[in-house]
Every structure is written in C-alpha cells, then in structure tokens.
Amino acid sequence: MKTLCCIGFSLLLSGNAVFGLYLPGMETPRPLAEEEIVSLREEVKNPEKLKKFLLDMFDADWESGYWIDIVLIRNRKETYSLQEEVTRPVLLEICRESVLKTRWKYEIDREAGRRLYVSLCWMGLFADETIKKFLRGIVTDSSKDDFFRAAAIKGYLYSANVQDIKDFFAHLLKDKKQFPPDLREEIVRISRDFVNPNLAGEEDEERRKEILSSLGTVAARETDGKLFRKLDEFLRHNSKEWENSSQRKAALERMNKPPETPTP
C-alpha cells in the first residue's frame, strides 16, 4: 500500500481524527480516511508490513518530537488494532537489528540508536513476562548507555504492575551506583507521564499512587542537592501527602544543613 511507503509518518491523534502521510515541509498532515485506517489494520497483521510501518513511524516521530508520548503509543495500538502476538516479535527484531549496529552505544549509529530507543519504549505496551524481564535487565545494566537505559525504564514502567514499581524503586535506592544522578533525574522526568492523570488514565490510579510514594522515598534519601530540588518540586505539584509530610520536612532540614567543619 502506498501509505506504508511514504517518506515518514506522523500518525497523530487529535480528538477522533487520525492524521497521517506526514512529509517534510507540511505544516499539518492530512486526516486519514476511515477506509485507509481499515486497510492499515489489515496490512499490519503481516509482520513484514508491520515492521515497515513501525520503522517509518519511529523515524518520523523522532523528527517531530512525538517519540515518547504515552497517549500517542496507546492510541495507535488501539486505532490500528495492533496485535500483541504479531507486534511483540517485530519490536524484538527491530531491537536486535539496532543493537547489532549500535552495540548499546548511541554515538556509534544514531539512526539505529533512535530506533532502538523508540522500540524499547513501545515494548512496554506489548510486554509479556519475558519482555518485562528483558527490559529490567537493560535498566540495571550500567554498561549500556544511559540513553537506552532510560528508554527501557519507560518501557518497563508502561508494563509494570504496582509490585513491580515498588521493587524497581527499592532496587534504585539499594544500589545508587547503578543509577547515577543524571539517570535518576531522567527517571523523574519519565515519571511525569505516569502520574499525570490526564495522560495516565483512570485505570492507572494505583500505579500512579505507588510511583509518587516511591519517589517520595527516593527524595527523602536523596543526597544530590540539585536532584532533590527537582524531586521536591515535582512531588509538591503532584502529591499533597508529600508536601505536608514529615519525610519532606526532615529532608529539607537535612539538605539545608551546612556541612560540618572538619576537626583540625
């Protein structure tokens, strides 16, 4: 189908309209007709055509800045009736091919690196227990670029249940050497999507509460001043429990305490 061979996709969802056929220089992609959507639903049942569909979309999304949007990924899954048993192995294939080119180092091959990043994010919406274990392994592997570990964190949190989330943050607190300040800061940024009720959805309320509670525990123990301030600001805007908690009061006192003068 010609639609799958266009230069790039920006299949954005705005209300009930599905937009597609995004080309460089176009201000707004035209809405897809219902028959085009129906045709795409049939085509993406074929693994080879699905792979082409995803690669075109990943590349265009990166250029347009829509490559990490939770709502966008969820809506696409529903709009195009993407089947988990078909999509999961295709995402793994894209991931494997990208890893061969990047060796988990973004600077080696940036195009493959971008595709690897997005495929890891998407895996979270199609994850089974094997995929969750795979993503968790990337998250905890400090030999891989933090860029890809951040993508795996995003994918893992997509797929995680409440207990998974609790265990994930407990591991982060247990071994901070695996999670340097820059990566911990990225976790805060990623968490914004998951705690925003306008993005997360009502079905995610328990997960949302657990993420906020876990981030509160992280903030209470954070030793990096810059990161603590970002965590504190984020939590104050999203959690009344944190804003008025004894945890926060103690952490503020600890962070504002001047360093002790060494004894001569």
N, C-alpha and C positions, 0 to 999 in steps of 0.2 A: 504494500500500500504506500502511496506517495507520501502520506503523512509521516511515516516512520523514517523517510529518507531526507527530511528537511534538515537544514543546517543545524538547528537546535530547537529545543522545546523550552517553553516557559509555561507549563500547564497549570496556571494559577486558578484558584477557586475564589470567586468573588460572589457571595450570595449563592444563587443557583446557577450562575453562568460558569461554564468551563472554558478557559481560554487556551489556545494552542497556536502552533505554527509561528513561533516567535523567530524573527530574523533580525540580524544586526541592523540598527537604524530605525527599526519600527518602534514607535512610542508605546503602542499597546497591541498585543496580539489579538487577532480576531477570535470571537467566540466559536467554539466547535459546535457544529450541528449535532443533533441527537443521533442521527444515523452514523456520523463519524465516531461518536463515543461508542455506540453499539458495535461498530466494525472493529474498533480498537480492542474492545473487550474480548472479541473472538480471537484477534490476532495474538494478543499477549498470552493466550493459553499455550502458544507454541514457544518452547524455551529459546529458540534461536531469535525469533522476532521480539520476544520479551527482552532478551539481552540487548538487542539493538535499541529498543525503546528506552530502556533504563540508561544506557550509556549516553545516548543523545540528550536525555533529560538531565542526567547528572552534570554533563558539560555545560549545558545552557543555564542550569540552576546556579552553578558556581559563578558564572559571569553576571547573573542578575541578582545574586545575593540571597537566593531562596533555598540554599542548600542545607540549612539546619533548622527549618521551620517544622515544628511538630504537627501543627494543624495541616500543613500542606501535605506531609507524608501520609497522615491518616486519611485525609480526604481522597488522595489519589488511590490509596488501597481500596477504598470503598467505591469510588467513582468508576474505576476500571476493573472492579471485581477481581483484583489480583489474588490468585490462589496461593496459599502458603506452600503447598507441596510443589508448586511449579516455581515460585519466586525464590524460595529459600536456596535451592541448589544453584540457581542462576547468580544470586548475590555472592554465594561462596566461590563460584567460578570467577566472577569479576574480582573478588578479593584475592584469590590465589594468583591470578594473572598480574594483578597490580603489585603484589608482594614480590613476585619474581623480578619485576622491573625496579622496584624501589628498595628492596631488602630492608624495609621498615625505616628508611631514611628519606624524608621528603625531598631534600635537595638533589637527590640522585636523578629523579624523574618526576617533575612536578605535575605533569598531566596525569600520570598513573597515580601519583600521590593524592591528587584531588579525588580521583575515582575511588581510591581505597578509603579515604575519609568518609565520603558520602555512603558508600556501600556498608561500612560499619555502622553508621547511623541508622540506615534503613533496616539492617538486620534485626534491630530491636523490635520492630513491628511484625516480624515474621519468625521470631525466635522460638525454638523448642529448647529442651533442656541442654542438648548438645551445643546449640548456638550460644546459650547463656554461659555455659562453661568456657567456650571459646572466647567470648568477649571478656569474661572475667580474667582469663589468662593474659590477655593483652593489657588490660587495665593494670595488672600487678607486675608487669614485666618492664622494669626500668631500663632495659637495654634497647627498647623501642623508643622512637621519637615521641616526646610528649604530645605532639600534634596528633598522632594516631591513637595514643592512649586516651586523649580527650574524646575522640570520636567513639572509641569503644565504651567509655564511661556513658556517653549519651545513649548509645545503643543499649547498653546494659540496663540503664535506668528506665528506658522505654519498656523493657521486658520484665523488670524486677517486680516481685510482689513485696509486701510490707516486710517480711522477714529477710528477704534478700537485701533490701535497702538498709535495714538495721545492721546486718552482717557487713555490708560494704563499708559503711561509715565506721564501724568498730575496727575494721582492718586498717582503714585510713589513720585512725587515731593510734593504733598499735604500732605501726611502722611508718613514721613520717619520712624516713629516708627514701621510701619508695614514692612518696608524694611530696616533692619539693614545693616551696611557696607558689611558684608560677602555676603548677598543676593544680594545687589546692584552690588558687584563685580562679582557675578555669572551671573547677567543679562548682564554685559559687555562681559563676556566670551561667553554666549549663542548668543549674537548679532553678533559675528564674522561670524557665519554661514550664517546669513541673509543678511549681507552686502557684502559678498564675491561674486562678480559676477560670478565666476567660479562654485559656489555652488548654489547660489540663482536662477539663470536663468533670462533671459531677461524679462519674464512676471512679475517679482517681482521688477522691477526698481522703481516704485512709492513707494512701501513698503520700499525698501532699502533707498530711499531718506528720507522718514519720520522717519525711525529708526535713521539714522545719525543725522537728525535735532533735534529729541527728545533727543538723547544722548548728543548733544551739549548743550541743555538747562539744562540737568542734570549736566553736567560738570561745566557749568557756575555758578551753585548754590551749587556745592559740597563743603562740609566743611571738609571732611576727606582727609588729605593730601595724604596718600598712594593711596586711591581710585582715587583721582583727577589725580595723575600722570599716573595711568593706563588708565584712561579715555582719558586723553590728548594724550598719546602715541598712543592709538587705533585710535582716531579720526584723528590725524595728518597723519596717514598712509592710511586713508580711505576717508578723506574729505578735499579737498583744501579750501572749504568755511570756515571750522573751523580753519584751520592752519593760515589763514590770517584775521580772524575775530576780530572785536573789543571785542566780547564776550570773546575770548581766552586771549586777551591782558589784559582785566580787571581782569579776573580770575587769571592769572599768577601774576599780581601785588598784588592781594588780598592774594593769597596763600603764596607769598614770603615776605609779610609784617610781620615784627617781632611783637610779641604780645605786647600790651600796658602794661606799668608798672603800677600796681595799685597805686593809690594816697594814701600816708600814712595817 
